[in-house]
C-alpha cells in the first residue's frame, strides 16, 4: 500500500442530482466498503459546518493496514466558487494541521521522513475546466505561508 495519509475531496458525491464522484467509502461509521482487493472501513465521522472529516482504515488482504483521514469540503458549489472564503481557508488550515500531526507522529515512531507525506486532492470527474479552480485554490493555499500580523 502507498503511504498516503490524507485525502481531500473538493466535490460532493452528487450535485444537482448528478453523480460527481464514485463513493469509495461509507458514510456510516463502523461499516466497510470493498473496492477490488481493498477493504475500506469508516471508523469515525466528524461533521463540521463546511466539511466532513472521516477516518478510514484500509486493508489490502494482507496484514498491512493504513489509516487515512478523508476531508470532504462541502461548501464548494458546482461550477461556482464558495461564497465565504474564510471557510475554505479554515478548511485548508485544518488539513495542514492534520498533516503536521501525522508527520510528527511518524518522527516520534522512528520514521525518518524529511517532509510530510503528500496529500491526495481530487474533485469531480466532469472535466478539467470544472475542477481546476477548486484544486488549484487548495494547492495554492497549502503552499502559502500564513503569517499572523500583530498591530
N, CA, C and O atoms as a GROMACS GRO file, in nm:
protein
  604
    1UNK      N    1   0.084  -0.118   0.000
    1UNK     CA    2   0.000   0.000   0.000
    1UNK      C    3   0.088   0.124   0.000
    1UNK      O    4   0.195   0.126   0.061
    2UNK      N    5   0.042   0.227  -0.069
    2UNK     CA    6   0.111   0.355  -0.065
    2UNK      C    7   0.090   0.415   0.073
    2UNK      O    8   0.003   0.371   0.148
    3UNK      N    9   0.169   0.515   0.106
    3UNK     CA   10   0.164   0.572   0.240
    3UNK      C   11   0.091   0.706   0.246
    3UNK      O   12   0.127   0.792   0.328
    4UNK      N   13  -0.009   0.725   0.162
    4UNK     CA   14  -0.090   0.847   0.168
    4UNK      C   15  -0.170   0.842   0.298
    4UNK      O   16  -0.228   0.740   0.332
    5UNK      N   17  -0.173   0.954   0.368
    5UNK     CA   18  -0.246   0.960   0.494
    5UNK      C   19  -0.364   1.055   0.490
    5UNK      O   20  -0.450   1.051   0.579
    6UNK      N   21  -0.370   1.140   0.388
    6UNK     CA   22  -0.478   1.238   0.380
    6UNK      C   23  -0.531   1.245   0.238
    6UNK      O   24  -0.455   1.254   0.141
    7UNK      N   25  -0.664   1.239   0.227
    7UNK     CA   26  -0.733   1.261   0.100
    7UNK      C   27  -0.822   1.382   0.118
    7UNK      O   28  -0.897   1.390   0.215
    8UNK      N   29  -0.815   1.476   0.025
    8UNK     CA   30  -0.901   1.594   0.026
    8UNK      C   31  -0.993   1.586  -0.094
    8UNK      O   32  -0.948   1.578  -0.208
    9UNK      N   33  -1.122   1.589  -0.068
    9UNK     CA   34  -1.224   1.582  -0.173
    9UNK      C   35  -1.296   1.716  -0.179
    9UNK      O   36  -1.353   1.761  -0.080
   10UNK      N   37  -1.293   1.780  -0.295
   10UNK     CA   38  -1.349   1.914  -0.311
   10UNK      C   39  -1.476   1.912  -0.395
   10UNK      O   40  -1.503   2.005  -0.471
   11UNK      N   41  -1.553   1.807  -0.381
   11UNK     CA   42  -1.680   1.794  -0.451
   11UNK      C   43  -1.774   1.712  -0.364
   11UNK      O   44  -1.734   1.662  -0.259
   12UNK      N   45  -1.896   1.699  -0.405
   12UNK     CA   46  -1.991   1.611  -0.339
   12UNK      C   47  -2.003   1.483  -0.420
   12UNK      O   48  -1.967   1.481  -0.538
   13UNK      N   49  -2.054   1.378  -0.358
   13UNK     CA   50  -2.079   1.256  -0.436
   13UNK      C   51  -2.181   1.285  -0.544
   13UNK      O   52  -2.168   1.240  -0.658
   14UNK      N   53  -2.284   1.362  -0.508
   14UNK     CA   54  -2.387   1.403  -0.604
   14UNK      C   55  -2.411   1.552  -0.590
   14UNK      O   56  -2.415   1.606  -0.479
   15UNK      N   57  -2.428   1.618  -0.703
   15UNK     CA   58  -2.462   1.760  -0.705
   15UNK      C   59  -2.566   1.780  -0.813
   15UNK      O   60  -2.550   1.734  -0.926
   16UNK      N   61  -2.672   1.849  -0.778
   16UNK     CA   62  -2.782   1.874  -0.873
   16UNK      C   63  -2.834   1.745  -0.935
   16UNK      O   64  -2.866   1.741  -1.054
   17UNK      N   65  -2.842   1.639  -0.853
   17UNK     CA   66  -2.895   1.511  -0.899
   17UNK      C   67  -2.802   1.431  -0.988
   17UNK      O   68  -2.842   1.326  -1.039
   18UNK      N   69  -2.679   1.477  -1.006
   18UNK     CA   70  -2.584   1.411  -1.093
   18UNK      C   71  -2.468   1.353  -1.012
   18UNK      O   72  -2.414   1.421  -0.924
   19UNK      N   73  -2.431   1.227  -1.040
   19UNK     CA   74  -2.318   1.168  -0.970
   19UNK      C   75  -2.189   1.237  -1.012
   19UNK      O   76  -2.160   1.250  -1.131
   20UNK      N   77  -2.111   1.281  -0.913
   20UNK     CA   78  -1.988   1.354  -0.940
   20UNK      C   79  -1.862   1.278  -0.898
   20UNK      O   80  -1.753   1.307  -0.946
   21UNK      N   81  -1.878   1.181  -0.808
   21UNK     CA   82  -1.763   1.110  -0.755
   21UNK      C   83  -1.807   0.970  -0.715
   21UNK      O   84  -1.912   0.952  -0.654
   22UNK      N   85  -1.726   0.871  -0.750
   22UNK     CA   86  -1.756   0.733  -0.711
   22UNK      C   87  -1.748   0.722  -0.559
   22UNK      O   88  -1.649   0.766  -0.500
   23UNK      N   89  -1.848   0.665  -0.495
   23UNK     CA   90  -1.847   0.654  -0.348
   23UNK      C   91  -1.752   0.543  -0.302
   23UNK      O   92  -1.792   0.428  -0.291
   24UNK      N   93  -1.628   0.579  -0.277
   24UNK     CA   94  -1.526   0.480  -0.242
   24UNK      C   95  -1.510   0.460  -0.091
   24UNK      O   96  -1.416   0.395  -0.047
   25UNK      N   97  -1.601   0.515  -0.013
   25UNK     CA   98  -1.602   0.497   0.132
   25UNK      C   99  -1.746   0.500   0.179
   25UNK      O  100  -1.836   0.542   0.105
   26UNK      N  101  -1.768   0.455   0.302
   26UNK     CA  102  -1.902   0.454   0.359
   26UNK      C  103  -1.928   0.581   0.439
   26UNK      O  104  -1.839   0.635   0.503
   27UNK      N  105  -2.052   0.628   0.432
   27UNK     CA  106  -2.094   0.744   0.511
   27UNK      C  107  -2.141   0.706   0.651
   27UNK      O  108  -2.185   0.792   0.728
   28UNK      N  109  -2.131   0.579   0.685
   28UNK     CA  110  -2.179   0.529   0.813
   28UNK      C  111  -2.060   0.473   0.892
   28UNK      O  112  -1.983   0.393   0.840
   29UNK      N  113  -2.047   0.516   1.017
   29UNK     CA  114  -1.936   0.469   1.100
   29UNK      C  115  -1.943   0.318   1.120
   29UNK      O  116  -2.050   0.259   1.126
   30UNK      N  117  -1.825   0.258   1.131
   30UNK     CA  118  -1.807   0.115   1.157
   30UNK      C  119  -1.866   0.026   1.048
   30UNK      O  120  -1.905  -0.088   1.074
   31UNK      N  121  -1.871   0.077   0.927
   31UNK     CA  122  -1.912  -0.005   0.812
   31UNK      C  123  -1.799  -0.006   0.710
   31UNK      O  124  -1.716   0.085   0.706
   32UNK      N  125  -1.799  -0.111   0.628
   32UNK     CA  126  -1.690  -0.130   0.532
   32UNK      C  127  -1.741  -0.127   0.390
   32UNK      O  128  -1.859  -0.148   0.362
   33UNK      N  129  -1.649  -0.100   0.301
   33UNK     CA  130  -1.675  -0.093   0.158
   33UNK      C  131  -1.561  -0.168   0.091
   33UNK      O  132  -1.445  -0.146   0.124
   34UNK      N  133  -1.592  -0.256  -0.002
   34UNK     CA  134  -1.488  -0.329  -0.073
   34UNK      C  135  -1.469  -0.270  -0.211
   34UNK      O  136  -1.566  -0.245  -0.284
   35UNK      N  137  -1.344  -0.248  -0.246
   35UNK     CA  138  -1.308  -0.193  -0.377
   35UNK      C  139  -1.188  -0.273  -0.427
   35UNK      O  140  -1.074  -0.248  -0.386
   36UNK      N  141  -1.214  -0.370  -0.516
   36UNK     CA  142  -1.107  -0.459  -0.561
   36UNK      C  143  -1.054  -0.538  -0.444
   36UNK      O  144  -1.131  -0.597  -0.369
   37UNK      N  145  -0.922  -0.539  -0.427
   37UNK     CA  146  -0.862  -0.612  -0.315
   37UNK      C  147  -0.864  -0.534  -0.184
   37UNK      O  148  -0.824  -0.586  -0.080
   38UNK      N  149  -0.908  -0.410  -0.188
   38UNK     CA  150  -0.907  -0.325  -0.070
   38UNK      C  151  -1.039  -0.328   0.004
   38UNK      O  152  -1.147  -0.328  -0.056
   39UNK      N  153  -1.030  -0.330   0.136
   39UNK     CA  154  -1.146  -0.310   0.221
   39UNK      C  155  -1.126  -0.177   0.292
   39UNK      O  156  -1.021  -0.153   0.352
   40UNK      N  157  -1.226  -0.090   0.283
   40UNK     CA  158  -1.218   0.044   0.340
   40UNK      C  159  -1.324   0.054   0.449
   40UNK      O  160  -1.444   0.046   0.420
   41UNK      N  161  -1.281   0.070   0.572
   41UNK     CA  162  -1.373   0.078   0.686
   41UNK      C  163  -1.373   0.221   0.739
   41UNK      O  164  -1.268   0.277   0.770
   42UNK      N  165  -1.491   0.279   0.749
   42UNK     CA  166  -1.506   0.412   0.808
   42UNK      C  167  -1.519   0.393   0.958
   42UNK      O  168  -1.618   0.336   1.006
   43UNK      N  169  -1.421   0.441   1.033
   43UNK     CA  170  -1.422   0.420   1.178
   43UNK      C  171  -1.473   0.541   1.256
   43UNK      O  172  -1.516   0.527   1.370
   44UNK      N  173  -1.468   0.659   1.195
   44UNK     CA  174  -1.513   0.779   1.265
   44UNK      C  175  -1.555   0.884   1.163
   44UNK      O  176  -1.493   0.898   1.057
   45UNK      N  177  -1.660   0.958   1.195
   45UNK     CA  178  -1.707   1.068   1.110
   45UNK      C  179  -1.732   1.189   1.199
   45UNK      O  180  -1.805   1.181   1.297
   46UNK      N  181  -1.670   1.303   1.163
   46UNK     CA  182  -1.695   1.429   1.232
   46UNK      C  183  -1.751   1.527   1.131
   46UNK      O  184  -1.690   1.552   1.026
   47UNK      N  185  -1.868   1.584   1.162
   47UNK     CA  186  -1.932   1.679   1.069
   47UNK      C  187  -1.915   1.820   1.122
   47UNK      O  188  -1.944   1.849   1.238
   48UNK      N  189  -1.867   1.907   1.034
   48UNK     CA  190  -1.848   2.048   1.065
   48UNK      C  191  -1.937   2.128   0.970
   48UNK      O  192  -1.988   2.072   0.873
   49UNK      N  193  -1.956   2.258   0.994
   49UNK     CA  194  -2.046   2.336   0.908
   49UNK      C  195  -2.011   2.333   0.759
   49UNK      O  196  -2.102   2.339   0.676
   50UNK      N  197  -1.883   2.324   0.723
   50UNK     CA  198  -1.846   2.332   0.582
   50UNK      C  199  -1.758   2.216   0.534
   50UNK      O  200  -1.708   2.218   0.422
   51UNK      N  201  -1.740   2.117   0.619
   51UNK     CA  202  -1.667   1.998   0.574
   51UNK      C  203  -1.697   1.879   0.664
   51UNK      O  204  -1.750   1.893   0.775
   52UNK      N  205  -1.662   1.760   0.614
   52UNK     CA  206  -1.676   1.636   0.689
   52UNK      C  207  -1.538   1.572   0.695
   52UNK      O  208  -1.469   1.562   0.594
   53UNK      N  209  -1.501   1.528   0.814
   53UNK     CA  210  -1.372   1.462   0.834
   53UNK      C  211  -1.399   1.318   0.876
   53UNK      O  212  -1.460   1.293   0.980
   54UNK      N  213  -1.354   1.223   0.794
   54UNK     CA  214  -1.377   1.082   0.821
   54UNK      C  215  -1.244   1.011   0.838
   54UNK      O  216  -1.146   1.041   0.769
   55UNK      N  217  -1.240   0.917   0.931
   55UNK     CA  218  -1.123   0.831   0.947
   55UNK      C  219  -1.152   0.699   0.880
   55UNK      O  220  -1.250   0.632   0.911
   56UNK      N  221  -1.064   0.662   0.786
   56UNK     CA  222  -1.080   0.539   0.710
   56UNK      C  223  -0.962   0.447   0.742
   56UNK      O  224  -0.849   0.493   0.756
   57UNK      N  225  -0.990   0.318   0.753
   57UNK     CA  226  -0.884   0.219   0.769
   57UNK      C  227  -0.888   0.128   0.648
   57UNK      O  228  -0.990   0.065   0.619
   58UNK      N  229  -0.776   0.123   0.576
   58UNK     CA  230  -0.766   0.042   0.455
   58UNK      C  231  -0.688  -0.085   0.483
   58UNK      O  232  -0.586  -0.081   0.552
   59UNK      N  233  -0.736  -0.196   0.430
   59UNK     CA  234  -0.661  -0.321   0.433
   59UNK      C  235  -0.657  -0.374   0.291
   59UNK      O  236  -0.747  -0.350   0.211
   60UNK      N  237  -0.550  -0.448   0.261
   60UNK     CA  238  -0.533  -0.497   0.124
   60UNK      C  239  -0.530  -0.650   0.116
   60UNK      O  240  -0.478  -0.706   0.020
   61UNK      N  241  -0.586  -0.717   0.217
   61UNK     CA  242  -0.588  -0.862   0.217
   61UNK      C  243  -0.465  -0.922   0.284
   61UNK      O  244  -0.458  -1.044   0.302
   62UNK      N  245  -0.370  -0.839   0.321
   62UNK     CA  246  -0.252  -0.886   0.395
   62UNK      C  247  -0.268  -0.835   0.538
   62UNK      O  248  -0.375  -0.790   0.578
   63UNK      N  249  -0.162  -0.843   0.613
   63UNK     CA  250  -0.164  -0.791   0.750
   63UNK      C  251  -0.157  -0.639   0.753
   63UNK      O  252  -0.185  -0.577   0.856
   64UNK      N  253  -0.120  -0.578   0.642
   64UNK     CA  254  -0.098  -0.434   0.637
   64UNK      C  255  -0.230  -0.357   0.647
   64UNK      O  256  -0.330  -0.394   0.585
   65UNK      N  257  -0.228  -0.251   0.725
   65UNK     CA  258  -0.341  -0.158   0.732
   65UNK      C  259  -0.286  -0.017   0.718
   65UNK      O  260  -0.168   0.009   0.746
   66UNK      N  261  -0.371   0.071   0.674
   66UNK     CA  262  -0.332   0.212   0.658
   66UNK      C  263  -0.448   0.298   0.704
   66UNK      O  264  -0.561   0.282   0.657
   67UNK      N  265  -0.422   0.390   0.796
   67UNK     CA  266  -0.524   0.486   0.838
   67UNK      C  267  -0.512   0.608   0.750
   67UNK      O  268  -0.403   0.661   0.728
   68UNK      N  269  -0.626   0.653   0.698
   68UNK     CA  270  -0.632   0.769   0.610
   68UNK      C  271  -0.740   0.862   0.663
   68UNK      O  272  -0.850   0.818   0.698
   69UNK      N  273  -0.710   0.990   0.668
   69UNK     CA  274  -0.811   1.090   0.703
   69UNK      C  275  -0.865   1.146   0.572
   69UNK      O  276  -0.790   1.193   0.486
   70UNK      N  277  -0.997   1.141   0.560
   70UNK     CA  278  -1.066   1.186   0.439
   70UNK      C  279  -1.139   1.316   0.473
   70UNK      O  280  -1.230   1.317   0.555
   71UNK      N  281  -1.097   1.425   0.410
   71UNK     CA  282  -1.162   1.555   0.428
   71UNK      C  283  -1.249   1.582   0.306
   71UNK      O  284  -1.202   1.577   0.193
   72UNK      N  285  -1.376   1.611   0.330
   72UNK     CA  286  -1.468   1.646   0.221
   72UNK      C  287  -1.520   1.788   0.244
   72UNK      O  288  -1.602   1.811   0.332
   73UNK      N  289  -1.470   1.883   0.164
   73UNK     CA  290  -1.516   2.021   0.174
   73UNK      C  291  -1.653   2.029   0.108
   73UNK      O  292  -1.666   2.002  -0.012
   74UNK      N  293  -1.754   2.066   0.183
   74UNK     CA  294  -1.893   2.061   0.135
   74UNK      C  295  -1.948   2.195   0.091
   74UNK      O  296  -2.062   2.203   0.046
   75UNK      N  297  -1.869   2.301   0.103
   75UNK     CA  298  -1.920   2.435   0.073
   75UNK      C  299  -1.871   2.488  -0.062
   75UNK      O  300  -1.877   2.609  -0.085
   76UNK      N  301  -1.822   2.401  -0.149
   76UNK     CA  302  -1.780   2.446  -0.282
   76UNK      C  303  -1.890   2.411  -0.380
   76UNK      O  304  -1.906   2.294  -0.416
   77UNK      N  305  -1.968   2.510  -0.425
   77UNK     CA  306  -2.080   2.480  -0.515
   77UNK      C  307  -2.033   2.437  -0.654
   77UNK      O  308  -1.927   2.478  -0.701
   78UNK      N  309  -2.113   2.353  -0.717
   78UNK     CA  310  -2.083   2.302  -0.850
   78UNK      C  311  -2.074   2.417  -0.950
   78UNK      O  312  -2.165   2.499  -0.958
   79UNK      N  313  -1.966   2.424  -1.025
   79UNK     CA  314  -1.943   2.526  -1.129
   79UNK      C  315  -1.949   2.668  -1.075
   79UNK      O  316  -1.995   2.759  -1.144
   80UNK      N  317  -1.903   2.687  -0.951
   80UNK     CA  318  -1.906   2.819  -0.888
   80UNK      C  319  -1.790   2.826  -0.789
   80UNK      O  320  -1.706   2.737  -0.785
   81UNK      N  321  -1.787   2.931  -0.711
   81UNK     CA  322  -1.686   2.946  -0.607
   81UNK      C  323  -1.756   2.964  -0.472
   81UNK      O  324  -1.870   3.008  -0.468
   82UNK      N  325  -1.688   2.929  -0.363
   82UNK     CA  326  -1.750   2.946  -0.231
   82UNK      C  327  -1.785   3.092  -0.203
   82UNK      O  328  -1.711   3.183  -0.242
   83UNK      N  329  -1.896   3.112  -0.137
   83UNK     CA  330  -1.939   3.247  -0.101
   83UNK      C  331  -1.852   3.304   0.012
   83UNK      O  332  -1.829   3.424   0.019
   84UNK      N  333  -1.806   3.216   0.100
   84UNK     CA  334  -1.731   3.258   0.217
   84UNK      C  335  -1.589   3.199   0.210
   84UNK      O  336  -1.570   3.081   0.238
   85UNK      N  337  -1.493   3.281   0.173
   85UNK     CA  338  -1.356   3.230   0.158
   85UNK      C  339  -1.293   3.191   0.292
   85UNK      O  340  -1.203   3.107   0.295
   86UNK      N  341  -1.338   3.250   0.401
   86UNK     CA  342  -1.280   3.215   0.531
   86UNK      C  343  -1.308   3.069   0.566
   86UNK      O  344  -1.228   3.006   0.634
   87UNK      N  345  -1.421   3.015   0.520
   87UNK     CA  346  -1.450   2.872   0.543
   87UNK      C  347  -1.346   2.785   0.473
   87UNK      O  348  -1.298   2.687   0.529
   88UNK      N  349  -1.310   2.823   0.350
   88UNK     CA  350  -1.213   2.744   0.275
   88UNK      C  351  -1.074   2.756   0.337
   88UNK      O  352  -1.002   2.657   0.347
   89UNK      N  353  -1.037   2.876   0.380
   89UNK     CA  354  -0.907   2.895   0.444
   89UNK      C  355  -0.900   2.814   0.573
   89UNK      O  356  -0.798   2.750   0.599
   90UNK      N  357  -1.005   2.816   0.654
   90UNK     CA  358  -1.002   2.738   0.779
   90UNK      C  359  -0.996   2.588   0.750
   90UNK      O  360  -0.935   2.513   0.824
   91UNK      N  361  -1.060   2.545   0.641
   91UNK     CA  362  -1.053   2.405   0.599
   91UNK      C  363  -0.909   2.368   0.563
   91UNK      O  364  -0.859   2.264   0.607
   92UNK      N  365  -0.843   2.451   0.484
   92UNK     CA  366  -0.704   2.426   0.445
   92UNK      C  367  -0.615   2.420   0.569
   92UNK      O  368  -0.527   2.334   0.578
   93UNK      N  369  -0.636   2.510   0.664
   93UNK     CA  370  -0.557   2.509   0.787
   93UNK      C  371  -0.579   2.380   0.866
   93UNK      O  372  -0.484   2.326   0.923
   94UNK      N  373  -0.701   2.331   0.870
   94UNK     CA  374  -0.730   2.205   0.940
   94UNK      C  375  -0.658   2.088   0.872
   94UNK      O  376  -0.601   2.002   0.940
   95UNK      N  377  -0.660   2.085   0.740
   95UNK     CA  378  -0.590   1.979   0.666
   95UNK      C  379  -0.439   1.986   0.694
   95UNK      O  380  -0.375   1.884   0.718
   96UNK      N  381  -0.384   2.106   0.690
   96UNK     CA  382  -0.240   2.123   0.716
   96UNK      C  383  -0.204   2.081   0.858
   96UNK      O  384  -0.099   2.020   0.880
   97UNK      N  385  -0.291   2.112   0.955
   97UNK     CA  386  -0.266   2.071   1.093
   97UNK      C  387  -0.266   1.919   1.104
   97UNK      O  388  -0.181   1.862   1.173
   98UNK      N  389  -0.358   1.854   1.038
   98UNK     CA  390  -0.364   1.708   1.038
   98UNK      C  391  -0.237   1.650   0.976
   98UNK      O  392  -0.183   1.552   1.026
   99UNK      N  393  -0.190   1.709   0.867
   99UNK     CA  394  -0.068   1.663   0.802
   99UNK      C  395   0.052   1.678   0.896
   99UNK      O  396   0.137   1.589   0.903
  100UNK      N  397   0.059   1.791   0.967
  100UNK     CA  398   0.168   1.812   1.064
  100UNK      C  399   0.165   1.706   1.173
  100UNK      O  400   0.269   1.652   1.211
  101UNK      N  401   0.044   1.677   1.225
  101UNK     CA  402   0.031   1.577   1.331
  101UNK      C  403   0.075   1.439   1.283
  101UNK      O  404   0.145   1.368   1.355
  102UNK      N  405   0.034   1.401   1.163
  102UNK     CA  406   0.079   1.274   1.107
  102UNK      C  407   0.232   1.270   1.098
  102UNK      O  408   0.294   1.171   1.134
  103UNK      N  409   0.291   1.379   1.050
  103UNK     CA  410   0.436   1.385   1.032
  103UNK      C  411   0.507   1.376   1.168
  103UNK      O  412   0.604   1.301   1.182
  104UNK      N  413   0.459   1.451   1.266
  104UNK     CA  414   0.520   1.446   1.400
  104UNK      C  415   0.509   1.307   1.461
  104UNK      O  416   0.604   1.259   1.522
  105UNK      N  417   0.394   1.242   1.445
  105UNK     CA  418   0.377   1.105   1.496
  105UNK      C  419   0.472   1.008   1.427
  105UNK      O  420   0.527   0.920   1.491
  106UNK      N  421   0.491   1.025   1.296
  106UNK     CA  422   0.584   0.939   1.222
  106UNK      C  423   0.726   0.956   1.275
  106UNK      O  424   0.798   0.857   1.293
  107UNK      N  425   0.766   1.080   1.300
  107UNK     CA  426   0.901   1.106   1.352
  107UNK      C  427   0.917   1.047   1.491
  107UNK      O  428   1.022   0.990   1.523
  108UNK      N  429   0.815   1.060   1.576
  108UNK     CA  430   0.821   1.004   1.711
  108UNK      C  431   0.828   0.852   1.710
  108UNK      O  432   0.883   0.791   1.801
  109UNK      N  433   0.772   0.790   1.605
  109UNK     CA  434   0.774   0.644   1.594
  109UNK      C  435   0.899   0.594   1.522
  109UNK      O  436   0.906   0.476   1.486
  110UNK      N  437   0.998   0.682   1.502
  110UNK     CA  438   1.125   0.641   1.446
  110UNK      C  439   1.137   0.646   1.296
  110UNK      O  440   1.241   0.607   1.242
  111UNK      N  441   1.034   0.692   1.226
  111UNK     CA  442   1.044   0.704   1.080
  111UNK      C  443   1.126   0.828   1.047
  111UNK      O  444   1.110   0.932   1.110
  112UNK      N  445   1.211   0.816   0.952
  112UNK     CA  446   1.298   0.928   0.914
  112UNK      C  447   1.246   0.993   0.786
  112UNK      O  448   1.302   0.975   0.678
  113UNK      N  449   1.138   1.068   0.799
  113UNK     CA  450   1.078   1.137   0.685
  113UNK      C  451   1.128   1.281   0.683
  113UNK      O  452   1.116   1.353   0.783
  114UNK      N  453   1.184   1.323   0.571
  114UNK     CA  454   1.234   1.460   0.564
  114UNK      C  455   1.121   1.561   0.551
  114UNK      O  456   1.136   1.677   0.589
  115UNK      N  457   1.009   1.518   0.497
  115UNK     CA  458   0.893   1.606   0.485
  115UNK      C  459   0.765   1.523   0.495
  115UNK      O  460   0.769   1.401   0.478
  116UNK      N  461   0.653   1.588   0.522
  116UNK     CA  462   0.527   1.513   0.534
  116UNK      C  463   0.492   1.440   0.405
  116UNK      O  464   0.534   1.479   0.296
  117UNK      N  465   0.415   1.336   0.420
  117UNK     CA  466   0.369   1.261   0.303
  117UNK      C  467   0.273   1.348   0.223
  117UNK      O  468   0.209   1.438   0.278
  118UNK      N  469   0.261   1.322   0.092
  118UNK     CA  470   0.175   1.405   0.008
  118UNK      C  471   0.027   1.387   0.040
  118UNK      O  472  -0.015   1.285   0.095
  119UNK      N  473  -0.049   1.488   0.005
  119UNK     CA  474  -0.195   1.486   0.020
  119UNK      C  475  -0.254   1.459  -0.117
  119UNK      O  476  -0.215   1.521  -0.216
  120UNK      N  477  -0.348   1.365  -0.123
  120UNK     CA  478  -0.420   1.341  -0.248
  120UNK      C  479  -0.539   1.437  -0.250
  120UNK      O  480  -0.620   1.439  -0.158
  121UNK      N  481  -0.550   1.516  -0.357
  121UNK     CA  482  -0.660   1.611  -0.373
  121UNK      C  483  -0.738   1.572  -0.497
  121UNK      O  484  -0.680   1.554  -0.604
  122UNK      N  485  -0.870   1.560  -0.483
  122UNK     CA  486  -0.950   1.530  -0.602
  122UNK      C  487  -1.081   1.606  -0.600
  122UNK      O  488  -1.131   1.646  -0.495
  123UNK      N  489  -1.136   1.623  -0.720
  123UNK     CA  490  -1.264   1.690  -0.739
  123UNK      C  491  -1.357   1.593  -0.810
  123UNK      O  492  -1.350   1.472  -0.787
  124UNK      N  493  -1.442   1.645  -0.896
  124UNK     CA  494  -1.533   1.557  -0.969
  124UNK      C  495  -1.468   1.512  -1.098
  124UNK      O  496  -1.356   1.553  -1.131
  125UNK      N  497  -1.536   1.429  -1.171
  125UNK     CA  498  -1.480   1.371  -1.293
  125UNK      C  499  -1.538   1.432  -1.419
  125UNK      O  500  -1.534   1.369  -1.525
  126UNK      N  501  -1.592   1.552  -1.411
  126UNK     CA  502  -1.659   1.614  -1.526
  126UNK      C  503  -1.567   1.683  -1.623
  126UNK      O  504  -1.613   1.730  -1.727
  127UNK      N  505  -1.443   1.690  -1.595
  127UNK     CA  506  -1.352   1.757  -1.688
  127UNK      C  507  -1.272   1.864  -1.617
  127UNK      O  508  -1.314   1.917  -1.514
  128UNK      N  509  -1.158   1.893  -1.672
  128UNK     CA  510  -1.064   1.982  -1.607
  128UNK      C  511  -1.119   2.122  -1.584
  128UNK      O  512  -1.090   2.182  -1.480
  129UNK      N  513  -1.197   2.175  -1.676
  129UNK     CA  514  -1.245   2.313  -1.658
  129UNK      C  515  -1.333   2.325  -1.535
  129UNK      O  516  -1.330   2.428  -1.467
  130UNK      N  517  -1.411   2.222  -1.506
  130UNK     CA  518  -1.500   2.227  -1.390
  130UNK      C  519  -1.425   2.209  -1.260
  130UNK      O  520  -1.470   2.257  -1.156
  131UNK      N  521  -1.310   2.140  -1.262
  131UNK     CA  522  -1.243   2.109  -1.137
  131UNK      C  523  -1.117   2.190  -1.111
  131UNK      O  524  -1.068   2.194  -0.999
  132UNK      N  525  -1.066   2.254  -1.212
  132UNK     CA  526  -0.936   2.320  -1.198
  132UNK      C  527  -0.937   2.428  -1.090
  132UNK      O  528  -0.838   2.444  -1.018
  133UNK      N  529  -1.046   2.501  -1.076
  133UNK     CA  530  -1.049   2.611  -0.980
  133UNK      C  531  -1.034   2.562  -0.837
  133UNK      O  532  -0.952   2.616  -0.763
  134UNK      N  533  -1.111   2.462  -0.798
  134UNK     CA  534  -1.105   2.418  -0.659
  134UNK      C  535  -0.972   2.352  -0.626
  134UNK      O  536  -0.914   2.380  -0.521
  135UNK      N  537  -0.922   2.267  -0.715
  135UNK     CA  538  -0.794   2.201  -0.689
  135UNK      C  539  -0.680   2.303  -0.687
  135UNK      O  540  -0.594   2.298  -0.599
  136UNK      N  541  -0.680   2.395  -0.781
  136UNK     CA  542  -0.575   2.498  -0.786
  136UNK      C  543  -0.579   2.586  -0.662
  136UNK      O  544  -0.475   2.620  -0.607
  137UNK      N  545  -0.698   2.621  -0.618
  137UNK     CA  546  -0.711   2.705  -0.499
  137UNK      C  547  -0.657   2.632  -0.377
  137UNK      O  548  -0.584   2.690  -0.296
  138UNK      N  549  -0.692   2.504  -0.362
  138UNK     CA  550  -0.642   2.427  -0.248
  138UNK      C  551  -0.490   2.416  -0.252
  138UNK      O  552  -0.424   2.442  -0.152
  139UNK      N  553  -0.435   2.378  -0.366
  139UNK     CA  554  -0.290   2.362  -0.381
  139UNK      C  555  -0.218   2.494  -0.354
  139UNK      O  556  -0.114   2.495  -0.288
  140UNK      N  557  -0.273   2.604  -0.403
  140UNK     CA  558  -0.210   2.734  -0.381
  140UNK      C  559  -0.208   2.769  -0.233
  140UNK      O  560  -0.106   2.815  -0.182
  141UNK      N  561  -0.319   2.748  -0.166
  141UNK     CA  562  -0.325   2.784  -0.024
  141UNK      C  563  -0.235   2.696   0.062
  141UNK      O  564  -0.187   2.742   0.165
  142UNK      N  565  -0.212   2.572   0.022
  142UNK     CA  566  -0.122   2.488   0.102
  142UNK      C  567   0.023   2.530   0.084
  142UNK      O  568   0.108   2.494   0.166
  143UNK      N  569   0.054   2.603  -0.020
  143UNK     CA  570   0.190   2.649  -0.045
  143UNK      C  571   0.220   2.784   0.020
  143UNK      O  572   0.336   2.820   0.038
  144UNK      N  573   0.117   2.858   0.055
  144UNK     CA  574   0.135   2.992   0.111
  144UNK      C  575   0.165   2.983   0.260
  144UNK      O  576   0.097   2.911   0.334
  145UNK      N  577   0.265   3.054   0.303
  145UNK     CA  578   0.292   3.065   0.446
  145UNK      C  579   0.196   3.168   0.503
  145UNK      O  580   0.192   3.282   0.458
  146UNK      N  581   0.118   3.127   0.600
  146UNK     CA  582   0.022   3.219   0.660
  146UNK      C  583   0.084   3.280   0.785
  146UNK      O  584   0.124   3.210   0.877
  147UNK      N  585   0.093   3.412   0.785
  147UNK     CA  586   0.155   3.484   0.895
  147UNK      C  587   0.048   3.554   0.977
  147UNK      O  588  -0.056   3.595   0.926
  148UNK      N  589   0.076   3.568   1.105
  148UNK     CA  590  -0.010   3.648   1.190
  148UNK      C  591   0.058   3.782   1.209
  148UNK      O  592   0.174   3.790   1.252
  149UNK      N  593  -0.014   3.886   1.177
  149UNK     CA  594   0.040   4.020   1.196
  149UNK      C  595  -0.019   4.077   1.324
  149UNK      O  596  -0.140   4.069   1.348
  150UNK      N  597   0.068   4.134   1.405
  150UNK     CA  598   0.021   4.193   1.530
  150UNK      C  599   0.035   4.344   1.521
  150UNK      O  600   0.141   4.396   1.485
  151UNK      N  601  -0.072   4.414   1.554
  151UNK     CA  602  -0.064   4.561   1.546
  151UNK      C  603   0.026   4.620   1.654
  151UNK      O  604   0.042   4.742   1.661
   0.00000   0.00000   0.00000
